[in-house]
């Protein structure tokens, strides 16, 4: 993903979730994905999919049962 694309995704997620602390960081060895962070906490990975001449993004977030049971 290029810097413009990352900036657009970051703006979208910040607006969608009403949270200005969401940051998207490019991954060093991958060109098709970036890490999604909330402050200093890793939330997940967003993947770019451009098959069939359409571009879409998939956000993958893993929730651990230990984290869920803490509430």
C-alpha positions as CSV (number, residue, x, y, z in Angstrom):
1,X,0.0,0.0,0.0
2,X,1.3,3.4,-0.8
3,X,1.4,6.4,1.6
4,X,-1.7,8.1,0.1
5,X,-3.7,4.9,0.4
6,X,-2.7,4.4,4.0
7,X,-3.6,8.0,4.8
8,X,-7.1,7.5,3.3
9,X,-7.6,4.3,5.2
10,X,-6.5,5.9,8.4
11,X,-8.8,8.9,8.0
12,X,-11.7,6.5,7.2
13,X,-11.1,4.4,10.3
14,X,-10.6,7.4,12.5
15,X,-13.9,8.9,11.3
16,X,-15.8,5.6,11.3
17,X,-14.8,4.7,14.9
18,X,-14.7,8.4,16.1
19,X,-11.2,7.8,17.4
20,X,-8.2,10.0,16.4
21,X,-5.8,7.6,18.0
22,X,-6.0,5.0,15.3
23,X,-2.8,4.8,13.3
24,X,-1.9,2.7,10.3
25,X,1.7,1.7,9.9
26,X,3.2,0.2,6.7
27,X,4.7,-3.3,7.2
28,X,8.3,-3.6,6.3
29,X,8.3,-6.8,4.2
30,X,4.8,-6.7,2.8
31,X,3.4,-4.4,0.1
32,X,-0.3,-5.6,0.3
33,X,-0.9,-4.9,4.0
34,X,-0.4,-2.6,7.0
35,X,-0.7,-2.7,10.7
36,X,-3.6,-1.0,12.5
37,X,-2.7,0.4,15.9
38,X,-4.6,2.2,18.7
39,X,-2.2,4.3,20.5
40,X,0.7,1.8,21.2
41,X,-1.5,-1.3,21.0
42,X,-1.6,-3.6,18.0
43,X,-5.2,-4.1,16.8
44,X,-4.8,-6.1,13.6
45,X,-3.7,-6.1,10.0
46,X,-5.5,-4.5,7.0
47,X,-5.0,-6.2,3.7
48,X,-5.4,-4.8,0.2
49,X,-7.2,-7.0,-2.3
50,X,-7.3,-5.9,-5.9
51,X,-8.6,-9.0,-7.7
52,X,-11.2,-8.7,-10.5
53,X,-10.2,-5.1,-11.2
54,X,-11.9,-4.0,-7.9
55,X,-10.0,-2.8,-4.8
56,X,-11.2,-3.7,-1.4
57,X,-9.7,-3.9,2.1
58,X,-10.0,-6.6,4.7
59,X,-9.3,-5.8,8.3
60,X,-8.3,-8.9,10.4
61,X,-8.4,-8.5,14.1
62,X,-7.8,-11.4,16.5
63,X,-9.5,-11.4,19.9
64,X,-8.0,-13.6,22.6
65,X,-10.4,-15.2,25.0
66,X,-8.1,-14.1,27.9
67,X,-8.7,-10.5,26.8
68,X,-12.5,-10.9,26.4
69,X,-12.8,-12.7,29.8
70,X,-11.0,-9.8,31.5
71,X,-14.2,-7.7,31.2
